[in-house]
Amino acid sequence: MSQKSIISNIIIEMTTPLNVGSSDIDFLLDSPVQRDWNGLPMILGSSISGAIRSKFIKNEAMYSLFGDDIEEQKQNKSEKEAKGSRIVISNALLCDENMQVCEELLLENKSEFLNYFRELPVRDHNRINDKGVVEDNGKFDKEIVFKGARFKFRIEIFGAEKELKDELRDIIFILRSETFRLGGGATKGFGAVRVLDELSSWQEFDINSDEYRNTSSSLNCSLKNSLNELQISKLSVLGDDTKKLNRYTLKLKPDDFFMFGSGFGDSQADMTPVKEHIVCYDGGKGAIKESLTLLPASSIKGAILHRSIYHLNLLDSKFIGDSDTHNNLISIFGTQKGNKDFLDGKKGKILMSDLFIEVDDERVFEHVAIDRFRGGAKDGALFQEKTSIYNKSISLDILVYDDIDSKEQKAFENALNDICNGMLPLGGATTKGHGFFSGKVFKNGEDITQKGFVHDTKE
């Protein structure tokens, strides 16, 4: 029987910023992104393969496709001969404004669009310990790729003709899953993708045929069939994704001003909102949309976590001074290494995404730093902060796996209600009255908003 092959050129769009760190040494950055020979962002094929494989159920079908895990066989003392992978995944290269990837060396010929990718956004983070507080000297940063950037890569699978199309369907189904993430920082809002079916293609080959031998290896070539023609409806391949997901949607409207700080100033103010560019493809042509106001998922998640801890302690009638108060919601938010119950750490079961908005206006407030000893103004301590004004509704989606502790879930939902009732401000300068919102919270489409402060102590 002749050996068959199926090839698919797949284009993905980042629906959130992408964090694909490299091991490169950089004097300015703790974690620069992976870059290709032209200095453009790229995603290693091994990163894509690992992300896809992690979503499969561990069974014979998975090992047949991705190959046997040698380390796992050693641990199980298996005498079975290890088999190699039947799938090849190329590196994902950045698409330019014309939806072409740059496979040749570009010296001085980069377009204005590609030159934007020379300097990418940098996100600041703080390392959190198992108690949920910042560690000393724990500040670090990560370089990320713009939301909306598009990448193209190739998948090739070898095997019997009857199974190839099904295996490609399985992989595309995983790429389309709303919980699929590429790169790091999934729980910080990074790495969500969208498969562009209409621009992706696939084709089956007999590897002994002239057609196969003459097929170009370039990612810019198109194959016979559109991905739209590949009907995908299978659920059997998924591992963790078969667990039920709860979708919480917060429909919020700012009461007045809010600010998620950038840590930098400008010509008007010492404190300014954080802003980032995003990539937009309108009419098939790529362009950079500059300086949209960012609402970082990591900032919102941090506020929700701390208020959820408060509600969990309230549900258990634990107060300041008690020796056994809760300091985390591990079943939802996970914990880092070093926790007494999870020495190797535990991954969180919550997924959020950054929000980008075009604000209606900005307002600069003047302030004076106060001497805490005498309560008066400090000499020369006048400073300004620039806040955002947005009069439209903001929709924030939060995905949480269903297999979590019921009491922690109740505490989490109480915290979401606090945001909607204007009792939990978001962002910075909250002690000055900024960052308050009002609205409703929905769970799987059902309104679960409770008006006023939620203080019941029952599950």
C-alpha positions in Angstrom: 0.0 0.0 0.0 1.4 3.4 -1.0 2.3 5.9 1.7 0.0 8.9 1.9 0.5 12.4 3.2 -1.8 15.3 4.0 -0.4 18.9 4.1 -2.2 22.0 5.5 -1.0 25.6 5.4 -2.7 27.2 8.3 -3.1 30.9 9.1 -3.9 32.0 12.7 -4.7 35.4 14.1 -3.8 36.3 17.7 -7.0 37.4 19.4 -4.9 38.4 22.4 -1.2 39.4 22.6 1.3 36.6 22.3 4.1 35.7 24.7 6.6 33.3 23.1 9.8 33.7 25.1 13.2 32.8 23.9 16.4 31.9 25.7 18.2 34.9 24.1 20.3 37.1 26.5 19.1 40.7 26.4 20.4 43.5 28.6 17.1 45.4 28.5 14.5 42.5 28.7 14.0 39.6 31.0 12.1 37.6 28.4 12.4 38.7 24.7 10.2 37.0 22.1 11.4 34.4 19.6 12.6 36.0 16.3 13.4 34.7 12.9 16.4 35.5 10.6 14.8 38.9 9.8 14.3 39.9 13.4 10.5 39.3 13.1 8.5 37.5 15.7 8.0 33.7 15.1 6.6 30.7 16.9 8.7 27.6 16.9 7.1 24.5 15.5 8.0 22.6 18.7 5.9 25.1 20.7 2.9 24.6 18.5 3.3 20.8 18.6 3.6 20.8 22.4 0.5 23.0 22.8 -1.6 20.8 20.5 -0.3 17.5 22.0 -1.2 18.8 25.5 -4.9 19.0 24.5 -5.1 15.3 23.3 -6.3 12.5 25.5 -3.3 10.2 26.2 -4.2 7.1 24.3 -2.9 5.0 21.4 -4.2 7.4 18.8 -2.2 10.3 20.3 1.0 8.2 20.6 0.5 6.9 17.1 0.4 10.5 15.8 3.0 12.3 18.0 5.2 9.3 18.8 5.9 7.6 22.1 7.1 9.4 25.2 10.5 7.7 25.9 10.7 9.1 29.4 7.2 7.9 30.2 8.2 4.4 28.9 11.2 4.4 31.1 9.2 5.2 34.2 6.6 2.5 33.4 9.5 0.1 32.5 7.8 -0.6 29.2 9.6 -3.0 26.8 7.6 -1.8 23.8 9.8 -0.3 21.0 9.4 3.4 20.9 7.9 4.8 17.7 8.6 8.2 16.1 6.1 10.9 15.3 4.1 10.9 12.0 3.5 14.7 12.1 5.8 17.5 11.1 4.9 21.1 12.1 6.9 24.0 10.7 7.8 27.2 12.5 5.0 29.8 12.3 6.2 32.9 10.4 4.8 36.4 10.7 2.5 37.5 7.9 3.2 40.9 6.4 0.5 43.5 5.4 -0.2 41.5 2.2 -0.6 38.2 4.0 2.7 36.8 2.8 5.5 35.4 5.0 9.1 36.6 4.5 11.1 33.4 3.8 14.0 35.3 2.2 16.5 37.5 4.0 15.4 41.1 4.2 18.2 43.5 4.7 17.0 47.1 4.2 13.8 46.3 2.5 11.3 45.9 5.4 8.0 47.6 4.9 6.7 50.2 7.3 4.3 47.6 8.6 7.1 45.1 9.4 9.2 47.8 11.0 6.6 48.2 13.7 7.7 44.7 14.9 11.2 45.8 15.7 10.1 47.3 19.0 7.3 45.3 20.6 5.3 46.0 23.8 6.8 45.1 27.1 4.6 44.0 30.0 5.7 44.4 33.7 4.9 41.7 36.2 5.6 40.8 39.8 6.5 37.4 41.1 3.9 36.2 43.6 4.7 33.7 46.4 2.5 30.9 47.7 0.9 33.4 50.2 -0.4 35.5 47.2 1.9 38.5 47.9 4.8 40.0 45.9 8.3 38.6 46.6 11.2 40.9 47.2 13.1 41.8 44.0 10.4 39.9 42.1 9.7 42.4 39.4 10.3 41.1 35.8 9.1 42.0 32.3 8.1 40.1 29.2 8.1 41.2 25.6 4.9 40.3 23.7 3.6 40.4 20.1 0.8 42.7 19.2 -2.8 41.5 19.3 -4.1 40.8 15.8 -0.7 39.6 14.4 -1.1 36.8 11.9 1.2 33.8 11.5 1.4 31.0 9.0 2.7 27.5 9.5 2.5 24.1 7.8 1.4 20.7 9.2 2.2 17.5 7.4 1.0 14.1 8.5 2.1 10.8 7.1 0.1 7.5 7.3 -2.7 5.5 5.8 -5.2 7.5 3.6 -8.3 6.6 5.7 -6.9 8.2 8.9 -5.1 11.3 7.6 -8.1 13.5 7.1 -9.6 12.6 10.5 -6.2 13.4 12.2 -6.1 16.8 10.5 -9.7 17.4 11.7 -8.7 16.6 15.2 -5.8 19.1 15.1 -8.0 21.9 13.6 -10.7 21.2 16.2 -8.1 21.7 19.0 -6.8 24.9 17.3 -10.3 26.3 17.3 -11.0 25.4 20.9 -11.6 28.5 23.0 -9.2 27.2 25.7 -6.3 26.6 23.3 -3.4 29.0 23.9 0.0 29.4 22.4 3.1 30.4 24.3 3.2 31.4 27.9 1.0 33.4 30.2 -2.3 31.8 29.3 -3.8 32.8 32.6 -2.5 36.3 32.2 -4.5 36.8 29.0 -2.0 35.8 26.4 -1.9 33.4 23.5 -5.6 33.0 22.3 -5.8 32.3 18.6 -8.4 32.2 15.8 -7.9 30.0 12.7 -8.6 31.8 9.5 -10.4 29.0 7.6 -11.0 31.0 4.4 -7.3 31.7 4.1 -6.0 28.3 5.1 -5.7 25.3 2.8 -5.0 21.6 2.6 -4.3 18.8 0.2 -3.7 15.0 0.1 -0.8 13.4 -1.7 0.7 10.1 -2.6 4.3 10.6 -1.5 5.6 8.6 -4.5 3.9 10.9 -7.0 5.4 13.7 -9.0 2.8 16.0 -7.7 4.1 15.5 -4.2 7.7 15.9 -5.2 7.0 19.1 -7.1 4.9 20.7 -4.4 6.6 23.8 -3.1 7.8 23.9 0.5 7.0 27.7 0.6 4.3 28.7 3.0 3.2 31.3 0.5 2.0 28.6 -1.9 -1.7 27.6 -1.7 -3.0 24.1 -1.8 -6.1 22.8 -3.6 -8.7 22.8 -0.8 -9.9 25.5 1.5 -10.1 24.6 5.2 -13.7 25.6 5.1 -14.3 22.3 3.2 -13.0 20.2 6.0 -16.0 19.5 8.2 -15.0 19.4 11.8 -17.3 18.3 14.6 -15.3 15.8 16.7 -14.9 16.0 20.5 -13.3 12.6 21.1 -9.7 13.9 20.9 -9.8 16.4 23.7 -8.5 15.7 27.1 -9.0 18.5 29.7 -11.3 20.4 27.3 -14.0 17.8 27.8 -14.5 19.2 31.2 -17.4 21.7 31.4 -16.5 25.3 31.2 -18.4 28.1 32.9 -18.4 31.4 31.1 -18.8 34.5 33.2 -19.6 37.7 31.3 -19.3 41.0 33.0 -21.2 43.8 31.3 -19.7 46.9 32.8 -19.9 50.7 32.4 -17.5 53.0 34.1 -19.0 55.3 36.7 -16.6 58.1 35.7 -12.8 57.9 35.4 -10.4 54.9 35.5 -6.7 54.3 34.9 -4.6 51.2 34.4 -1.2 52.8 34.8 1.7 52.5 32.4 4.4 53.3 35.0 5.5 56.2 32.7 4.6 59.8 32.2 4.3 62.1 29.1 4.3 65.8 28.4 1.0 66.3 30.2 1.1 64.0 33.3 3.5 62.0 35.5 1.1 59.0 35.5 -0.5 57.9 32.3 -2.7 55.0 31.2 -1.1 52.0 29.6 -1.6 51.8 25.8 -0.6 49.4 23.1 -0.8 49.1 19.3 -2.8 46.3 17.7 -2.8 44.8 14.2 -5.9 45.1 12.0 -6.6 43.6 8.6 -9.3 45.5 6.8 -10.1 44.5 3.3 -7.3 42.0 3.4 -4.6 44.7 4.0 -2.7 44.8 7.3 -2.2 48.0 9.3 -1.2 49.0 12.8 -3.8 50.7 14.9 -1.9 52.8 17.3 -2.2 53.5 21.0 -5.4 51.8 22.2 -6.1 51.9 25.9 -5.3 48.5 27.5 -7.3 46.9 30.4 -4.8 44.1 31.3 -6.3 40.7 32.3 -3.6 40.2 34.9 -4.5 43.4 36.7 -8.3 42.6 36.7 -7.5 39.0 37.8 -5.4 40.2 40.7 -8.2 42.4 42.0 -10.7 39.5 41.7 -8.4 37.1 43.5 -7.9 39.3 46.5 -11.6 40.1 46.9 -12.4 36.4 46.4 -10.0 35.5 49.3 -11.9 38.0 51.5 -15.2 36.4 50.6 -13.9 32.9 51.2 -12.8 33.8 54.7 -16.2 35.5 55.2 -18.0 32.3 54.1 -16.0 30.3 56.7 -16.3 33.0 59.4 -12.5 33.5 59.5 -11.3 36.9 60.6 -8.0 38.8 61.2 -6.2 37.2 64.1 -7.3 33.7 63.3 -4.5 31.3 62.6 -6.1 29.4 59.8 -7.4 32.1 57.4 -7.4 31.4 53.7 -4.8 33.1 51.5 -5.7 31.7 48.0 -8.3 30.1 45.9 -6.1 27.3 44.7 -8.8 25.3 42.8 -9.4 28.4 40.6 -6.3 30.5 40.6 -3.7 27.8 41.2 -0.5 28.3 43.2 3.2 28.6 42.6 5.8 26.1 43.6 6.5 25.9 47.3 2.9 25.7 48.6 2.8 23.1 51.5 0.0 21.1 49.8 1.3 21.5 46.2 5.1 21.5 46.3 5.3 21.5 42.5 2.7 24.1 42.1 -0.8 23.9 40.6 -2.0 25.5 37.4 -5.0 27.8 37.6 -8.3 26.9 36.0 -9.2 30.4 34.9 -8.8 32.1 31.5 -9.1 35.8 30.8 -8.2 38.0 27.9 -6.9 41.6 27.7 -9.3 44.3 26.6 -8.4 47.1 24.2 -10.7 50.1 23.8 -10.7 53.5 22.1 -11.5 55.9 25.0 -13.8 58.8 24.4 -11.5 61.3 26.2 -8.8 61.7 28.8 -8.7 63.9 31.9 -5.6 65.2 33.8 -5.9 65.6 37.5 -3.5 67.7 39.6 -2.3 66.3 43.0 0.1 67.2 45.8 2.1 64.6 47.7 1.4 64.7 51.4 3.9 64.6 54.2 2.6 61.7 56.4 4.2 63.1 59.5 2.7 66.6 59.6 -0.2 66.1 57.1 0.9 69.0 54.9 2.0 69.3 51.3 5.6 68.4 50.4 7.6 71.1 48.8 7.9 70.6 45.0 5.7 67.5 45.1 3.0 68.5 42.6 2.2 65.7 40.2 -0.4 64.9 37.6 -2.3 61.7 36.6 -4.1 61.2 33.4 -7.3 59.1 33.5 -9.5 57.6 30.8 -13.1 58.5 30.0 -15.3 55.8 28.3 -19.0 56.1 28.1 -19.8 52.8 26.5 -20.3 49.3 27.9 -17.3 47.0 28.4 -17.8 43.2 28.0 -15.3 41.0 29.9 -15.4 37.2 29.5 -13.9 34.9 32.1 -13.7 31.1 31.5 -13.5 28.9 34.5 -13.4 25.0 34.5 -16.3 23.5 36.4 -14.3 21.0 38.5 -13.5 23.5 41.2 -14.3 23.8 44.9 -18.0 24.9 45.4 -17.2 27.3 48.2 -14.4 28.9 46.3 -16.7 29.2 43.3 -19.2 31.0 45.6 -16.5 33.4 46.8 -15.4 34.1 43.3 -19.0 34.9 42.1 -19.4 37.2 45.1 -16.2 39.1 44.0 -17.6 39.5 40.5 -20.8 40.9 42.0 -18.7 43.4 44.0 -17.3 44.8 40.7 -20.8 45.1 39.2 -22.1 46.9 42.4 -19.3 49.4 42.4 -17.7 47.9 45.5 -14.5 46.6 43.9 -12.6 49.2 41.9 -10.3 48.1 39.1 -7.0 49.6 38.0 -4.9 52.3 39.7 -5.5 55.4 41.8 -8.6 53.7 43.3 -8.1 55.6 46.6 -8.7 58.8 44.7 -12.1 57.5 43.5 -11.2 56.1 40.1 -11.9 52.7 38.7 -15.5 52.1 39.8 -17.9 50.3 37.5 -21.5 49.2 37.6 -23.2 46.5 35.6 -24.3 42.9 35.5 -22.6 39.5 35.7 -23.9 36.5 33.7 -23.0 32.9 34.2 -23.5 30.8 31.0 -26.0 33.5 29.8 -28.0 33.6 33.1 -28.0 36.8 35.1 -26.6 36.1 38.5 -26.2 39.7 39.6 -27.0 40.4 43.3 -27.6 44.0 44.3 -25.7 45.4 47.2 -22.9 43.9 49.3 -23.0 40.1 49.2 -22.2 39.0 52.8 -24.0 35.6 53.3 -21.9 33.0 55.1 -23.6 30.0 53.5 -22.4 28.0 50.5 
